[in-house]
Amino acid sequence: MIQFKTIDGLLLRDMVVAGAALLEKNREAVDALNVFPVPDGDTGTNMSLTMQSATREVNSKEFLRADEAANALAKGALRGARGNSGVITSQLLRGFAKALTGLEKVNPVQFANALKAGADQAYKAVMKPKEGTILTVARVIAEDALKQVQKDPDDYEGLMNVILKTGEDILKRTTEMLPALKQAGVVDSGGRGLLLIYTGYAAVMRGEDISTIAPDMESDGVAVFDDDHEAIEEIKFAYCTEFLIQYLNENCNEHAVDSFRRRLNRIGDSVVVVNDMDVIKVHVHTNNPGRALEYGLELGELVNLKIENMVEQRRENERKEEAAKGAPKEPEKDFGMVAVSLGEGFSQIFRDLTVDHIVEGGQTMNPSIKDILDAINAVNARCVFVFPNNGNVTMAAQQAAELAEKEVYVIPTKNVAMGIAAAVAFQPDLSGAENAARMEEASQHVKTGTVTYAVRDSEYNGVHIKEGDIIGLHNGAIEYSGSSVHDVVMEMMKAVVTEDDELITVYFGQETTEEDAQKITEEIAEAYPDCDVECHMGGQPLYYYLISVE
């Protein structure tokens, strides 16, 4: 039974910290609700990283007033927001904080009004809001919360009961609101993440031990990690080691994965093992990366291996800092460009196109608002163009643009091929607005086909998909499925290429050999003799090919 009549800064902090902890505890379950069967579903991860950033800010000092604590939460969430779900979460906290301005303590009526203000702020942040998402869950909860406090304005127990009951009810209904959710038989992942946060709020107010809370998510259906090397004061383990384990062995069960996690902890730190029993994502800092790989091989096949020497990275950064101190400051130029890119091939192409700053990220890890803002600020230019190159990064880029103290244009590129076309369209003699319009128009002329593999059984857009199938996406929508990368590529090209097209560019990924890429490029050239066909190394993980057609 809740005894509190008001919420001050300290209690609000504890509530949000508990909500963030409960979300992190169930992060993998939220990730598993992502509808797309491609291997990059990360709603729970993005929301959790956003909330962790918020809690770091509110824990930075003791905020006694509710409005000061709320402002700290909003500031932290905004700067650390990742992906669309993270940005929306940050906007919920931002609107919530605005509504508490001037309040030392918050009563139930003010709390309900702040929930509504948060929902309104989040809706405003999304250009084309869709019902059946986290937005719907936030809005309906807020509306019922307002109705409850009209009946009983002093009862936090009744308010929290309504928030959680309404949340579960509307979350179940999201399955019927969006065709993709209905087809997959799951609830909205962002909505579930938000309800976990609110469940943490209620637990603290009721005096419950958050470690004992086990939300019932059985009916949800089933459709990472902020690794800041610079934040490590003393590097005890030199090698940042990451890889995926796929095609798991028959004896790979939860017990085996737990044992694997314990073994990694014995040889390093910063261990993250994310497992949905289809693909295991592994991250560890260790002085013996070879042993980590050996342990992984006992569970299945290893792909997307990445080993970075953090000690050498730090040395290089220190050398750059020393060089920068002695170098004369260059005059500010008129224009600069920032691109989000994942894959050394793509990053080099952007550098060749005079893009000033590359932000690491994309499908497998969306960069935060702070990452993008830091890149914008690092460009010594009056006007900066940003290419997010992923639909799930666009909102974070737009928020970063609002925070920047210079002229910034976000070109809504959904993939790196569109970003490349936008960069090529730049004209130094045009104004910022004219260039932005020109870049966006050029990017929209690009059609894309991408080829990856399915991480779970699914049915999407009428395409029956089994785990391990090769799947082809035409302009971001899954339209093809098969057992052969070659066959899916050639079948997909029939829909992508039209008689008006002139250029086809094949970008091959990390898991594709140059020999295979050249062979399929030659076959595409033979099939479409009226088009110029080029082949480049993109180096992207998870996706065998990204093919652009113009």
C-alpha positions in Angstrom: 0.0 0.0 0.0 1.4 3.4 -1.0 1.7 5.8 1.9 3.3 8.7 0.0 1.2 11.8 -0.6 3.9 13.6 -2.6 7.1 12.8 -4.6 10.3 14.8 -4.0 13.5 14.7 -5.9 15.1 11.8 -4.0 12.0 9.6 -4.4 11.7 10.4 -8.1 15.3 9.5 -8.6 14.8 6.1 -6.8 11.7 5.5 -8.9 13.4 6.1 -12.2 16.5 4.1 -11.2 14.3 1.2 -10.4 12.4 1.5 -13.7 15.7 1.6 -15.5 17.0 -1.5 -13.6 13.8 -3.5 -14.4 14.1 -2.6 -18.1 17.7 -3.6 -18.2 16.9 -6.9 -16.4 14.3 -7.7 -19.2 16.2 -6.0 -22.0 16.6 -9.2 -24.1 12.9 -10.1 -23.8 12.0 -6.6 -25.1 14.5 -7.0 -28.0 12.9 -10.3 -28.9 9.6 -8.5 -29.5 11.0 -6.7 -32.6 9.0 -7.7 -35.6 11.7 -7.8 -38.3 13.5 -11.2 -38.3 16.7 -9.5 -39.3 19.6 -9.8 -36.8 19.5 -6.2 -35.4 16.4 -5.9 -33.3 17.4 -3.6 -30.4 14.4 -1.7 -29.0 15.1 -2.9 -25.4 18.8 -2.2 -25.7 18.3 1.3 -27.0 15.7 2.2 -24.4 17.9 0.7 -21.6 21.0 2.6 -22.7 18.9 5.8 -22.8 17.6 5.2 -19.3 21.1 4.4 -18.0 22.2 7.8 -19.3 19.3 9.4 -17.5 20.1 7.7 -14.2 23.8 8.6 -14.5 22.8 12.3 -14.7 20.3 12.2 -11.8 22.8 10.3 -9.7 25.5 12.9 -10.3 24.3 14.9 -7.3 21.6 14.9 -4.7 18.5 16.6 -6.1 16.1 17.4 -3.3 13.5 19.1 -5.5 11.3 17.1 -7.9 11.7 19.6 -10.7 15.5 19.6 -10.5 15.6 15.7 -10.5 13.2 15.6 -13.5 15.4 18.1 -15.4 18.5 16.0 -14.7 16.7 12.9 -16.0 15.5 14.6 -19.1 19.0 16.0 -19.8 20.7 12.7 -19.4 18.1 10.8 -21.5 18.3 13.3 -24.3 22.1 13.2 -24.5 22.2 9.4 -24.3 19.2 8.6 -26.4 19.7 5.8 -29.0 17.4 4.8 -31.8 13.8 5.9 -32.3 12.7 4.1 -29.1 15.4 5.8 -27.1 14.6 9.2 -28.5 10.9 8.8 -27.8 11.7 7.7 -24.2 13.8 10.9 -23.8 10.9 13.0 -25.1 8.5 11.4 -22.6 10.9 12.4 -19.8 11.5 15.9 -21.4 7.7 16.7 -21.4 7.4 15.2 -17.9 10.1 17.5 -16.7 8.7 20.6 -18.3 5.3 20.0 -16.5 7.1 19.8 -13.1 8.8 23.2 -13.5 8.7 25.1 -10.2 7.5 22.1 -8.1 9.5 21.0 -5.1 7.1 18.0 -4.5 4.6 16.4 -6.8 1.1 15.3 -5.9 -0.9 12.7 -7.9 -2.7 15.3 -10.0 0.6 16.9 -11.0 2.1 13.5 -11.7 -0.7 12.6 -14.0 -0.5 15.9 -15.8 3.2 15.4 -16.2 2.6 12.0 -17.8 0.2 13.6 -20.3 2.7 16.4 -21.0 5.4 13.7 -21.7 3.1 11.9 -24.1 2.3 15.1 -25.9 6.0 16.0 -26.2 6.7 12.5 -27.7 4.0 12.8 -30.3 5.3 16.2 -31.4 8.8 14.7 -31.8 7.6 12.1 -34.3 6.9 13.4 -37.8 4.4 10.7 -38.6 3.2 9.1 -35.4 1.8 5.6 -35.7 -0.8 4.2 -33.3 0.0 0.8 -31.8 3.5 1.9 -30.7 5.0 3.2 -27.5 3.3 6.5 -28.3 -0.1 4.9 -28.0 0.8 3.2 -24.7 2.1 6.4 -23.2 -0.9 8.5 -24.3 -3.6 6.1 -23.2 -1.9 5.6 -19.8 -1.7 9.3 -19.3 -5.4 9.8 -20.3 -6.6 7.2 -17.8 -4.3 8.6 -15.2 -6.0 12.0 -15.6 -9.4 10.4 -15.2 -8.3 8.6 -12.0 -7.0 11.8 -10.3 -10.2 13.6 -11.1 -12.0 11.0 -9.0 -9.4 10.8 -6.3 -6.8 13.5 -6.4 -4.8 12.4 -3.3 -4.4 8.7 -4.0 -1.1 7.5 -5.4 -2.0 3.9 -4.8 -5.1 4.2 -7.1 -3.1 6.1 -9.6 -0.3 3.5 -9.9 -2.9 0.7 -10.1 -4.5 2.5 -13.1 -1.2 3.2 -14.8 -0.2 -0.5 -14.7 -3.6 -1.9 -15.5 -4.3 0.5 -18.3 -0.7 -0.1 -19.6 -1.2 -3.9 -19.8 -4.6 -3.5 -21.5 -3.5 -1.0 -24.1 -0.2 -3.0 -24.7 -2.2 -6.1 -25.5 -4.3 -4.1 -28.0 -1.3 -2.9 -29.9 -1.1 -6.3 -31.6 -4.4 -5.4 -33.4 -3.4 -1.9 -34.2 -0.4 -2.5 -36.4 -0.5 -5.2 -39.2 3.1 -6.1 -38.7 2.5 -6.8 -35.0 -0.7 -8.8 -35.7 1.1 -10.9 -38.3 4.0 -11.6 -35.9 1.6 -12.2 -33.0 3.5 -9.8 -30.6 2.9 -6.7 -28.7 4.8 -3.5 -29.3 8.3 -3.7 -27.9 8.6 0.0 -27.0 5.3 -0.2 -25.2 6.5 -3.1 -23.1 9.7 -1.3 -22.3 7.8 1.8 -21.1 5.5 -0.4 -18.9 8.6 -2.0 -17.3 9.8 1.5 -16.4 6.4 2.4 -14.9 6.4 -1.0 -13.0 9.7 0.1 -11.4 8.1 3.4 -10.4 5.2 1.6 -8.6 7.5 -0.9 -6.9 9.5 1.8 -5.2 6.4 3.7 -4.1 5.1 0.4 -2.6 8.4 -0.4 -0.9 8.9 -3.6 -2.9 12.3 -5.1 -3.6 12.9 -4.5 -7.3 15.0 -7.7 -7.5 11.9 -9.8 -6.7 9.7 -8.2 -9.4 9.1 -10.6 -12.3 6.7 -9.0 -14.8 4.4 -11.5 -16.6 5.3 -11.2 -20.3 4.3 -14.7 -21.3 1.5 -13.3 -23.5 3.7 -10.7 -25.3 4.9 -13.2 -27.9 8.4 -13.4 -29.3 8.9 -12.1 -32.7 23.6 -3.4 -26.5 25.9 -2.2 -24.6 27.5 1.3 -24.1 31.2 0.5 -24.4 33.0 3.8 -23.9 36.7 3.0 -24.0 37.6 6.6 -23.2 35.6 6.4 -19.9 37.9 3.6 -18.6 40.3 5.2 -16.1 42.8 2.3 -16.1 42.8 -0.3 -18.8 43.4 -3.6 -17.1 42.3 -5.7 -20.1 43.6 -4.4 -23.4 41.5 -6.1 -26.0 37.9 -5.2 -26.7 36.6 -8.4 -28.2 33.2 -8.8 -29.9 31.6 -11.6 -32.0 28.3 -13.4 -32.7 27.7 -17.1 -32.2 25.3 -18.6 -34.7 24.2 -22.1 -35.8 24.4 -23.1 -32.1 25.4 -26.7 -31.2 22.7 -29.1 -30.0 24.1 -29.0 -26.5 23.9 -25.2 -26.3 21.3 -24.6 -23.6 20.8 -21.9 -21.0 23.1 -23.7 -18.6 25.9 -23.8 -21.2 25.5 -20.1 -21.9 25.6 -19.2 -18.2 28.8 -21.3 -17.9 30.2 -19.5 -20.9 29.4 -16.1 -19.3 31.2 -17.1 -16.1 34.3 -18.2 -18.0 34.5 -14.9 -19.7 34.2 -13.1 -16.4 37.3 -15.1 -15.2 39.5 -13.8 -18.1 38.2 -10.2 -18.4 35.5 -7.6 -17.6 32.7 -5.6 -19.3 31.2 -9.0 -20.2 27.9 -8.9 -22.1 26.3 -12.1 -23.4 23.0 -11.5 -25.1 21.2 -14.7 -25.9 17.9 -15.5 -27.6 18.9 -19.1 -28.4 19.2 -18.2 -32.0 22.2 -15.9 -32.0 24.4 -15.0 -29.1 26.0 -11.6 -29.1 29.3 -11.5 -27.1 31.4 -8.6 -25.7 34.3 -8.8 -23.4 37.4 -6.8 -22.4 40.3 -9.3 -22.0 44.0 -9.8 -22.3 43.4 -13.2 -24.0 40.9 -12.8 -26.9 42.0 -16.1 -28.3 40.7 -17.9 -25.3 37.3 -16.0 -25.5 37.0 -17.2 -29.1 37.8 -20.8 -28.1 35.1 -20.7 -25.4 32.7 -19.3 -28.0 33.5 -22.1 -30.5 32.3 -24.6 -28.0 28.7 -23.2 -28.4 28.6 -22.7 -32.2 30.0 -20.9 -35.2 31.7 -17.5 -34.8 30.9 -14.5 -37.2 31.5 -10.8 -37.2 34.6 -10.9 -35.1 36.1 -7.6 -33.9 39.2 -7.3 -31.7 40.4 -3.8 -30.8 43.5 -2.9 -28.9 42.2 -0.3 -26.4 45.7 0.6 -25.2 46.8 1.5 -28.7 43.6 3.4 -29.2 44.4 5.5 -26.1 48.0 6.1 -27.3 46.7 7.3 -30.7 44.1 9.6 -29.1 46.8 11.0 -26.8 49.1 11.6 -29.9 46.2 13.4 -31.7 45.5 15.5 -28.6 49.1 16.6 -28.4 49.3 17.3 -32.1 46.1 19.3 -31.9 47.5 21.5 -29.0 50.4 22.5 -31.2 48.6 23.0 -34.4 47.3 26.4 -35.4 43.5 26.6 -35.5 42.1 26.4 -39.0 39.6 29.1 -40.1 36.0 28.0 -40.0 34.8 26.8 -43.4 31.3 27.3 -44.9 30.1 23.7 -45.0 30.9 20.3 -43.4 29.4 16.8 -43.4 28.8 14.1 -40.9 27.8 10.5 -41.8 26.8 7.5 -39.7 28.5 4.5 -41.1 29.2 0.9 -40.1 31.8 -0.9 -42.2 35.3 0.3 -43.1 34.6 0.2 -46.9 31.6 2.6 -46.5 33.5 4.8 -44.1 36.3 5.2 -46.6 33.9 6.0 -49.4 32.4 8.8 -47.3 35.9 10.1 -46.5 36.7 10.1 -50.2 33.6 12.2 -50.7 35.1 14.8 -48.2 32.7 13.9 -45.3 34.4 15.4 -42.3 33.4 13.1 -39.5 32.2 9.4 -39.4 30.0 8.3 -36.5 30.4 4.6 -35.9 27.0 2.9 -35.8 24.0 1.7 -37.8 22.0 -1.5 -37.7 23.7 -3.3 -34.8 24.3 -0.3 -32.5 22.5 3.0 -33.0 24.7 6.0 -32.0 23.3 8.3 -29.3 22.3 11.9 -29.6 25.5 12.8 -27.8 27.6 10.8 -30.3 26.1 12.7 -33.2 26.2 16.1 -31.5 29.9 15.6 -30.6 30.5 14.9 -34.3 28.6 18.0 -35.4 30.6 20.1 -33.0 33.9 18.5 -34.1 33.3 19.8 -37.6 34.9 23.2 -38.0 32.2 24.6 -40.3 29.4 27.1 -40.1 26.8 24.8 -41.6 26.8 21.0 -41.2 24.9 18.3 -43.2 24.2 15.0 -41.3 23.4 11.7 -43.0 21.9 9.3 -40.4 21.9 6.5 -43.0 19.4 4.5 -41.0 15.7 5.1 -40.3 16.3 4.3 -36.6 19.0 7.0 -36.3 17.1 9.9 -38.0 15.3 11.1 -34.8 18.5 11.1 -32.8 20.2 13.1 -35.5 17.3 15.6 -35.6 17.5 16.0 -31.8 21.3 16.5 -32.0 20.7 19.2 -34.7 18.4 21.1 -32.3 21.0 21.0 -29.6 23.8 22.2 -31.9 24.8 25.9 -31.9 25.3 26.1 -35.6 23.3 25.6 -38.8 22.5 21.9 -39.2 20.5 20.1 -41.9 19.6 16.4 -41.3 19.1 14.6 -44.6 16.8 11.7 -43.9 18.9 9.0 -45.6 17.7 5.5 -44.7 20.9 3.6 -45.7 24.4 4.3 -46.7 23.7 4.2 -50.4 21.3 7.1 -50.0 23.9 8.9 -47.9 26.5 8.4 -50.6 24.1 9.9 -53.2 23.4 12.8 -50.9 27.1 13.5 -50.4 27.8 13.4 -54.2 25.1 16.0 -54.7 26.8 18.6 -52.6 27.6 21.9 -54.4 29.8 24.4 -52.6 28.4 27.4 -54.4 24.9 26.8 -53.1 23.4 27.9 -49.8 22.8 25.4 -46.9 19.1 25.2 -47.6 19.6 24.8 -51.3 22.1 22.0 -50.8 19.9 20.3 -48.3 17.0 20.2 -50.8 19.4 19.0 -53.5 20.8 16.3 -51.3 17.5 15.0 -50.2 16.2 14.9 -53.7 19.3 13.0 -54.9 19.0 10.5 -52.0 15.3 9.8 -52.8 16.2 8.7 -56.3 18.2 5.8 -55.0 16.5 2.4 -54.8 18.1 -0.3 -52.7 18.2 -4.0 -52.2 19.8 -5.6 -49.2 20.4 -9.3 -48.4 20.8 -10.8 -44.9 19.7 -13.8 -43.0 16.7 -14.5 -40.8 17.2 -15.0 -37.0 13.8 -16.5 -36.4 10.8 -18.1 -38.1 8.4 -15.4 -39.3 5.9 -14.3 -41.9 6.2 -10.8 -43.3 4.4 -9.1 -46.2 3.2 -12.6 -47.2 6.7 -14.0 -47.3 7.1 -17.2 -45.3 10.5 -17.1 -43.5 12.4 -19.8 -41.6 15.3 -19.2 -39.3 18.5 -19.2 -41.3 16.8 -18.3 -44.6 18.4 -15.8 -46.8 16.1 -12.8 -47.0 16.0 -9.9 -49.5 14.7 -6.4 -48.6 13.6 -4.1 -51.4 13.7 -0.5 -50.1 13.6 -1.8 -46.6 10.7 -4.2 -46.9 11.2 -8.0 -46.9 10.0 -9.3 -50.2 12.2 -12.4 -50.9 13.3 -15.5 -49.0 15.4 -18.5 -50.1 18.3 -20.7 -49.3 20.9 -19.1 -51.5 22.4 -15.6 -51.3 23.0 -15.7 -55.1 19.4 -16.6 -55.9 17.9 -14.0 -53.6 20.1 -11.3 -55.1 19.2 -12.1 -58.7 15.5 -12.5 -58.0 15.4 -9.2 -56.0 17.2 -7.4 -58.9 14.2 -8.1 -61.2 12.0 -5.9 -59.0 14.6 -3.2 -58.2 15.9 -2.5 -61.7 13.7 -0.7 -64.3 14.4 0.3 -67.9 15.0 3.9 -66.7 17.9 3.0 -64.5 21.5 3.7 -65.5 23.8 2.7 -62.6 23.9 -0.3 -60.3 26.4 -0.4 -57.4 27.1 -3.6 -55.5 28.5 -3.1 -51.9 29.6 -6.4 -50.4 29.7 -7.0 -46.6 32.0 -8.4 -44.0 30.9 -12.0 -44.5 31.2 -11.9 -48.3 34.4 -12.6 -50.2 35.5 -10.2 -52.9 35.6 -13.2 -55.3 31.9 -14.0 -54.7 31.0 -10.3 -55.0 32.8 -9.9 -58.3 31.1 -13.0 -59.7 27.6 -11.8 -58.8 28.5 -8.3 -60.1 29.5 -9.8 -63.5 26.2 -11.7 -63.6 24.2 -8.6 -62.8 26.1 -6.7 -65.6 25.2 -9.4 -68.1 21.6 -9.4 -67.0 21.3 -5.6 -67.3 23.6 -4.5 -70.1 22.1 -1.0 -70.3 23.4 -0.2 -66.8 26.9 0.6 -65.6 27.6 -1.9 -62.8 30.2 -1.3 -60.1 31.4 -3.3 -57.2 32.8 -1.9 -53.9 33.7 -3.3 -50.5 31.2 -1.9 -47.9 32.4 -4.0 -45.0 29.0 -3.9 -43.3 28.3 -6.6 -40.7 25.2 -8.9 -40.9 24.2 -7.9 -44.5 25.9 -9.8 -47.3 25.0 -7.2 -49.9 23.6 -3.7 -50.2 22.8 -2.9 -53.8 21.9 0.6 -55.0 20.2 1.4 -58.2 19.9 4.8 -59.8 
